[in-house]
């Protein structure tokens, strides 16, 4: 086995174990049973130079990888049919992620409509379906591998490379590589959207769309017909595997006086063993739920993957701007396609504003600075926000540690492969929602607590307590890379903790969670508070557990929860931050909508996968009603 193969296999496992011979054997078994992650997409055809590329020198091709913007014009066109006309579709969907797959499925239900779905990443690999390997896809070829700008006020233990950014680059998008949590948020979230002028988005109006997609097979949850459905294509349930630590954590919250609740029902406050987008131990992404069952049955649906969209083609028609087509690169060839009805941008809260800006829709002053022709001045890229999380690996386990030896791990892999059970069939499971003294809406949470095995979802002797802020006041922004606006990675300035209330809420959440160590349940299970892993920095010089100490800890151990929203904000025409209206149509541009997490005006209280699915379902109805 070569060193390169060894390195590749090591990336498949939890990434923290030593690559000893027994470990390699274990990883090899996973590799044999489930395949491997695909290589980086080769948009420019540098690996397989076709005859059209012969006019470009080897030096030019090498430079494409580093300065693609300069050599873009040398990439050959192959964007017309034999009759000289551009391929024409009724709808072009940019981004085959969480929202894009749903839109493609719902719109192609009308067999008279021809739909094109363009995705920058590969097809969903079989390995992505394993819940226990979830953490391994972050930073892989299934991820855009972006990073935030390094700042001193947060992510200080990552100061050299900045906070990591996780955005799926694969069919299914982030729903293929996320933690699979199904959390709708609070009814108050959507009522606030409506109160701010977004008619049609109150909780009572969007609840049917949550239920329309949901196929909940958990009998304890699905019996509540007011909030849940068993008929939708998206499987929702709980993992079949539960280790002893899950029961300890649930019992400890009960001892503190919190109630077991359905966080997707009437009352969010409390704790539960989470519902997930899974089916008996296997991930269910928007691709597996909405596209995979129909892709071979609908000749009116075309899917092009590993294709990088470079521009939405805009045209001035009188006093208006009209979206008429899309340009993308695949295998070293530029392709242009046109639309008869609409272009729908579903590239996510980072790539959707990026593509709008590089197409000429965005803040005029900055676009002119980077040399992009401006079609319409819009506040694209502002209002960026996310749930900031502080993960502390302070729960040390003794008798309930799940660390296993090599033979047990081999058995776990074969058990999962043959019966779909065991540690590989689960991810984190315990979540609690807490209301701080600074909550803006009485009876709604502003702190989320989740627990993860430290270093591995499967085999661990320490648990991370992750305290996340559900209602951040801080706002950041995204701008194009001035050096290379089209192919350069966007510059992400999150401005975490800029609003001082954010840190105070997180600190209150930490103090509340620390109370778990006083419970009899923790003491009986021998859950020990071990601060050593969080003291390997200057925080140890502060007075023990003082406010300054915890403030230092928050700055060091804060990290994104990867629920990015807001960069193409939905709002009224009077709102200076709005990019789309309540029908998700881009202001100032005809035939162009944005449908993904970027339109969320204010983040929901929980992971955003379920809200994005709801948004796509509602958008599908809005589009159908507009064109029937």
KOLMIZA-538894 format. One record per residue (C-alpha): residue in one letter; x, y, z negated. Coordinates in steps of 0.001 Angstrom, whole numbers, padded with zeros to 6 digits, always signed. Example, Ala and Ser with C-alpha at 12.3 -4.5 7.8 and 13.67 -1.06 7.14 Angstrom:
BEGIN
A+012300-004500-007800 S+013670-001060-007140 
END
This chain:
BEGIN
X+000000+000000+000000 X+001577+003287+001095 X+001927+006249-001215 X-000531+008234+000909 X-003184+005555+000576 X-002461+005374-003146 X-002933+009131-003467 X-006175+008964-001525 X-007490+006156-003685 X-006546+007985-006859 X-008773+010845-005762 X-011749+008500-005659 X-011653+007615-009343 X-012268+010022-012187 X-009015+011814-011403 X-007716+011711-014950 X-006564+008092-015301 X-002999+007086-014591 X-002565+005407-011244 X-001148+002192-012685 X-001375-001047-010656 X-004555-002134-012454 X-006100+001264-011837 X-005231+001030-008146 X-006922-002353-007972 X-010024-000870-009565 X-010090+002058-007195 X-009460-000253-004251 X-012570-002209-005169 X-014698+000958-005182 X-013083+001937-001877 X-013857-001461-000331 X-017488-001500-001490 X-018442+002105-000791 X-016052+003407+001841 X-014159+006649+001442 X-014569+010385+001738 X-014238+011746+005279 X-011303+013930+006346 X-011520+017698+006644 X-013780+018723+009564 X-011698+019549+012637 X-013738+022380+014143 X-010968+023544+016478 X-010182+020171+018036 X-006537+020335+016972 X-006430+016562+016428 X-007885+015644+019792 X-007072+018239+022431 X-009505+017862+025311 X-008829+018820+028882 X-010437+022228+028454 X-007827+023106+025834 X-004786+022449+028023 X-004529+026128+028860 X-003679+026831+025217 X-000103+026230+024154 X+000855+023961+021257 X+001980+027070+019365 X-001441+028633+019828 X-003170+025501+018577 X-000980+025378+015495 X-001687+029032+014825 X-005435+028428+015106 X-005286+026671+011762 X-003871+029743+010061 X-005051+032737+012061 X-008167+031435+013755 X-009718+034870+014096 X-006891+036008+016398 X-007178+032986+018679 X-010954+032657+018701 X-011234+034047+022227 X-008913+031316+023540 X-011302+028543+022527 X-013128+027406+025676 X-016867+027809+026166 X-019112+024871+026911 X-022401+026432+026020 X-024520+026004+029139 X-026391+023161+030761 X-025706+022128+034329 X-028436+024529+035477 X-026541+027429+033870 X-029058+028046+031095 X-028346+027970+027382 X-029979+025156+025371 X-033188+026575+023876 X-034915+025504+020658 X-038029+026708+018927 X-036204+026823+015609 X-032480+026835+014823 X-031611+026042+011209 X-028109+027002+010095 X-026998+024781+007234 X-028060+021194+006578 X-027961+021578+002814 X-030544+021396+000048 X-032976+023744+001815 X-031966+023145+005435 X-032752+019423+005416 X-036245+020099+004070 X-036932+022791+006650 X-035739+020542+009482 X-037961+017720+008271 X-041080+019819+007733 X-040848+021885+010935 X-040147+018839+013112 X-043416+017321+011894 X-044912+019314+014748 X-043794+017222+017714 X-044285+020181+020068 X-041544+022150+018300 X-037947+021446+019150 X-035725+021915+016089 X-031928+022137+015840 X-030145+021610+012509 X-026480+022696+012426 X-024254+021568+009529 X-020573+022336+008977 X-019874+019114+007091 X-020058+015378+007806 X-022856+012915+007204 X-023478+011971+003603 X-020986+009223+002629 X-022155+006206+000691 X-019843+007058-002203 X-021806+010258-002877 X-024773+008156-003964 X-022984+006893-007098 X-023935+009072-010105 X-020851+008076-012104 X-018525+009545-009477 X-020239+012936-009270 X-017345+014961-010640 X-014990+013606-007977 X-016645+015431-005094 X-015895+018908-006420 X-012897+020197-004515 X-013060+017297-002044 X-013678+017431+001700 X-017420+017541+000886 X-016897+020927-000780 X-016108+024309+000792 X-013246+024634-001736 X-013773+028315-002390 X-012452+030094-005476 X-013399+033248-007337 X-011049+036145-007730 X-008861+035647-010849 X-009911+037922-013706 X-008785+038272-017300 X-012272+038338-018795 X-013279+034732-017989 X-011874+031383-016831 X-008567+032288-018469 X-007410+028693-018549 X-007636+028872-014722 X-006106+032311-014342 X-003679+031336-011541 X-006273+029898-009179 X-009441+031534-010477 X-012750+029918-011285 X-013588+027000-009021 X-016562+027351-006702 X-018595+024279-005780 X-020690+024432-002602 X-021558+021325-000626 X-020189+021021+002911 X-022060+017883+003942 X-025519+016929+005131 X-027542+017364+001967 X-025345+020251+000872 X-024842+020790-002828 X-027623+018284-003571 X-025141+015637-002359 X-022357+016577-004785 X-024096+018190-007793 X-024999+016720-011195 X-028436+015686-009867 X-030394+017474-012625 X-034031+018233-011783 X-034911+021456-013631 X-037611+023770-012337 X-037041+026686-014696 X-039559+028546-016827 X-042987+029741-015614 X-041876+033183-016797 X-039137+033185-014139 X-041567+033089-011238 X-044125+035372-012853 X-041352+037960-013155 X-040565+037570-009440 X-044210+038322-008664 X-044407+041236-011102 X-041466+042829-009272 X-043435+042906-006027 X-042883+039449-004540 X-046497+038525-003891 X-047179+034811-003600 X-044337+033735-005888 X-046019+033574-009302 X-045790+030271-011166 X-049371+029256-010424 X-048736+029865-006718 X-045449+027962-006445 X-046288+025001-008719 X-048076+023145-005852 X-044843+023260-003831 X-042864+021665-006655 X-045460+018893-006796 X-045612+018558-002999 X-042016+017354-002795 X-041874+015437-006090 X-042177+011645-006258 X-041828+011150-010016 X-041576+007470-010956 X-041035+008036-014690 X-044293+006851-016275 X-043860+008946-019437 X-043480+012131-017390 X-045624+011542-014314 X-048784+010896-016322 X-049059+014664-016747 X-050807+015323-013428 X-051051+019062-014011 X-047293+019495-013629 X-046118+016389-011796 X-046743+014285-008705 X-045842+010751-007688 X-046520+011218-003960 X-043653+013357-002637 X-040561+012165-000749 X-038107+013371-003438 X-037574+010647-006041 X-037355+012022-009580 X-036688+009911-012652 X-034203+009098-015371 X-031072+006985-015199 X-031424+003270-015994 X-028269+003255-018150 X-028190+004827-021616 X-025193+004483-023921 X-025266+004854-027710 X-024097+008465-027634 X-027238+009585-025816 X-029457+008361-028642 X-027191+009977-031266 X-027379+013371-029573 X-031153+013230-029127 X-031662+012212-032769 X-029374+015000-033992 X-031433+017675-032239 X-034560+016167-033731 X-032961+016394-037184 X-032283+020105-036596 X-036000+020622-036029 X-036173+020784-032237 X-038959+019013-030351 X-038621+016447-027601 X-040175+018070-024549 X-040650+017854-020801 X-038590+020860-019713 X-040476+020823-016387 X-043833+020985-018103 X-045663+023539-020202 X-042948+024197-022812 X-039247+024376-021993 X-037982+024868-025534 X-036572+021674-027043 X-034515+018735-025838 X-034871+015697-023602 X-033131+012989-021634 X-033074+014796-018339 X-034964+014031-015187 X-032748+013651-012159 X-032941+013508-008388 X-032212+009794-008328 X-033835+006438-007785 X-032921+003763-010329 X-029267+004702-010536 X-028676+006079-007039 X-028514+009733-005988 X-031359+011162-003953 X-030246+014260-002042 X-032397+016383+000242 X-030772+014500+003126 X-031651+011029+001848 X-035174+012151+000901 X-036168+014303+003883 X-033908+013572+006889 X-032613+010021+006738 X-036098+008392+006878 X-037177+010376+009980 X-034082+011278+012000 X-034394+008317+014383 X-038159+008732+014748 X-038267+012337+015947 X-036795+013069+019374 X-037654+016753+018837 X-035105+017008+015995 X-031442+017464+016943 X-028765+017345+014248 X-025263+018637+014951 X-022804+018136+012103 X-019146+019128+011670 X-020002+022293+013584 X-018998+025715+012237 X-021410+028552+012981 X-019451+031731+013698 X-022191+034181+014585 X-025898+034829+014737 X-026357+036422+018149 X-028224+039716+017767 X-029645+042021+020415 X-030920+045590+020273 X-034429+045682+021725 X-035633+049274+021707 X-035521+050468+018117 X-035355+046971+016660 X-032749+044256+016267 X-033677+040765+017372 X-031994+037420+016575 X-031802+035493+019844 X-029275+032722+019292 X-026358+031156+017461 X-022716+030502+018297 X-020837+027604+016758 X-017591+025685+017222 X-017385+021906+017446 X-014419+019825+018563 X-012561+022868+019831 X-015419+024152+021957 X-017625+027213+021506 X-021310+026505+021969 X-024165+028982+022234 X-027807+028033+021738 X-030905+030221+021913 X-034220+030302+020080 X-037763+030899+021298 X-039152+031506+017831 X-036824+031867+014840 X-033382+031370+013395 X-033440+030203+009782 X-030300+030733+007725 X-029898+028129+004960 X-026156+028146+004335 X-026306+028842+000594 X-025710+031802-001702 X-022117+032253-000487 X-022116+031298+003183 X-025481+032862+004058 X-024356+036396+003153 X-020980+035683+004751 X-022596+034727+008056 X-024988+037678+007973 X-022083+040069+007419 X-019831+038601+010111 X-022800+038837+012494 X-023212+042554+011786 X-025861+042609+009046 X-024591+044004+005773 X-023109+047038+004030 X-022238+049370+006891 X-019191+051006+005359 X-017416+047735+004557 X-018309+046040+007843 X-016855+048972+009764 X-013744+048751+007583 X-013147+045090+008550 X-013933+045734+012220 X-017356+044083+012524 X-019964+045737+014739 X-022880+046841+012561 X-026413+046049+013725 X-028241+046920+010513 X-027166+048327+007155 X-028271+045935+004378 X-027082+045255+000788 X-025968+041729+001701 X-023632+040070-000807 X-024657+042073-003856 X-026680+040771-006842 X-024467+037658-007096 X-025054+035809-010367 X-024852+032365-011915 X-025194+030515-015197 X-021890+030935-017022 X-020971+027843-019055 X-018529+027331-021914 X-017499+023666-022237 X-015747+022699-025465 X-014278+019158-025782 X-014636+019116-029563 X-016726+015992-030280 X-014280+013201-031066 X-015696+009664-030994 X-014607+006588-032850 X-017056+003703-033022 X-019206+004902-030077 X-016370+005605-027625 X-017069+004105-024199 X-013441+003636-023147 X-013116+000217-021508 X-010323-002057-020447 X-009675-003090-016871 X-011761-006332-016847 X-014814-004469-018203 X-014439-001787-015548 X-014260-004441-012832 X-017474-005932-014200 X-019128-002504-014255 X-018340-001980-010585 X-019692-005365-009538 X-022789-004891-011743 X-023519-001584-010083 X-022920-002942-006592 X-025138-005992-007107 X-027836-004688-009467 X-027501-000895-009626 X-026931-000821-013393 X-024162+000082-015831 X-022057+003223-016433 X-021758+004044-012735 X-025537+004450-012513 X-025620+007508-014802 X-024274+011012-015247 X-024754+013389-018196 X-028178+012845-019768 X-028865+015042-022808 X-029977+018648-022414 X-031463+021135-024874 X-033047+024551-024359 X-032662+027130-027106 X-034129+030592-027601 X-031677+033139-028964 X-032588+036155-031072 X-031970+038294-027954 X-034411+036452-025671 X-036234+038852-023351 X-039434+036765-023196 X-040850+035284-026392 X-041054+031498-026289 X-038620+031028-023403 X-035023+029762-023606 X-031916+031696-022720 X-029350+029065-023745 X-028913+025582-022265 X-026808+022905-023948 X-025669+019783-022132 X-023198+017073-023144 X-020683+015343-020874 X-018071+012685-021387 X-014720+014465-021424 X-012670+013666-018319 X-015047+010977-017071 X-018756+010404-016762 X-018277+006733-017553 X-015367+006029-019906 X-014641+008567-022632 X-013726+008962-026292 X-014555+012657-026485 X-017649+014660-025531 X-017784+018161-024071 X-020420+020469-025522 X-021389+022837-022692 X-023242+025981-023726 X-024654+027855-020728 X-026286+031266-020422 X-029629+030970-018628 X-030408+034691-018409 X-027204+036504-017391 X-027244+040272-017169 X-023929+040501-015308 X-023949+040875-011537 X-021158+040409-009006 X-020776+040580-005247 X-019349+038810-002201 X-017494+040480+000681 X-015809+039309+003858 X-012109+038603+003920 X-010665+041706+005600 X-007715+039757+007025 X-009942+037248+008782 X-013655+038106+008514 X-014901+035077+010455 X-012691+032179+009397 X-011186+033490+006177 X-012678+032448+002860 X-015024+035106+001470 X-013932+037138-001528 X-016103+036353-004544 X-016203+038790-007469 X-018589+037278-010070 X-018095+039887-012831 X-018958+037320-015497 X-019402+038769-019007 X-019444+042333-017668 X-022743+042774-019524 X-021761+042582-023210 X-025086+040939-024118 X-024034+037834-022189 X-021163+037057-024540 X-023306+037666-027627 X-025932+035200-026403 X-023325+032519-025661 X-021744+033055-029077 X-025106+032600-030757 X-025616+029408-028755 X-022209+028051-029839 X-022974+028715-033493 X-026302+026956-033209 X-024829+023864-031533 X-022044+023601-034108 X-024806+022920-036649 X-025102+019439-035124 X-022004+018418-037078 X-023925+018972-040321 X-026601+016430-039404 X-026714+013016-041037 X-026993+011490-037579 X-023588+012850-036537 X-022013+011817-039829 X-023399+008273-039613 X-022192+007916-036020 X-018807+009340-037061 X-018953+012199-034549 X-015995+014289-035663 X-015417+017990-034965 X-011893+018159-033527 X-010801+021708-032572 X-007293+020802-031396 X-008140+020706-027642 X-009396+024304-027730 X-006476+025737-029715 X-003711+025333-027147 X-003757+029075-026433 X-003598+032455-028178 X-007026+031890-029745 X-005305+029993-032562 X-003838+033259-033813 X-007262+034710-034591 X-008890+034244-037955 X-010561+030830-038028 X-014080+030821-036514 X-014288+034611-036650 X-016175+036502-033956 X-012847+037443-032350 X-011870+033766-032346 X-015039+032663-030572 X-014836+035582-028152 X-011342+034393-027212 X-012628+030820-026798 X-015422+032034-024504 X-012957+033902-022294 X-010716+030842-022034 X-013234+028040-021557 X-015928+029818-019554 X-016587+028456-016081 X-019347+028657-013444 X-022236+026213-013672 X-022380+026460-009847 X-025950+027750-009635 X-025099+030751-007452 X-028027+032950-006412 X-029154+036415-005407 X-026870+037515-002556 X-029741+037920-000048 X-032234+039115-002601 X-035982+038828-002021 X-037795+042044-002859 X-039915+044913-001650 X-038788+047408+000976 X-038456+050001-001793 X-035917+047880-003679 X-032432+049107-002652 X-030950+045636-003305 X-033426+043673-001180 X-032355+041807+001957 X-035510+039751+002683 X-039226+040314+002082 X-041602+037951+000295 X-041911+035891+003502 X-038089+035611+003515 X-037782+037651+006715 X-034604+039714+006955 X-035359+043431+006834 X-034712+045242+010084 X-034285+042087+012179 X-036910+040138+014118 X-036966+036321+014227 X-034533+035806+011344 X-035202+034387+007875 X-033049+033305+004971 X-034189+030239+003034 X-031901+029096+000236 X-030699+030086-003253 X-029438+033435-001997 X-032992+034863-001875 X-033610+034255-005596 X-033950+037746-007091 X-033295+036648-010673 X-031913+033237-011572 X-034228+030594-013005 X-033728+029044-016417 X-032020+025810-015370 X-030174+024187-012470 X-031304+025639-009165 X-031645+022514-006997 X-035351+022047-007766 X-036197+025754-007229 X-034365+025728-003870 X-036370+022664-002803 X-039561+024508-003775 X-038428+027591-001821 X-037848+025452+001282 X-041274+023824+000957 X-043000+027195+000639 X-040937+028688+003471 X-041958+025804+005737 X-045597+026717+005161 X-044914+030407+005746 X-043201+029609+009060 X-045900+027199+010182 X-048626+029745+009405 X-046750+032394+011381 X-046451+030292+014550 X-049518+028071+014684 
END
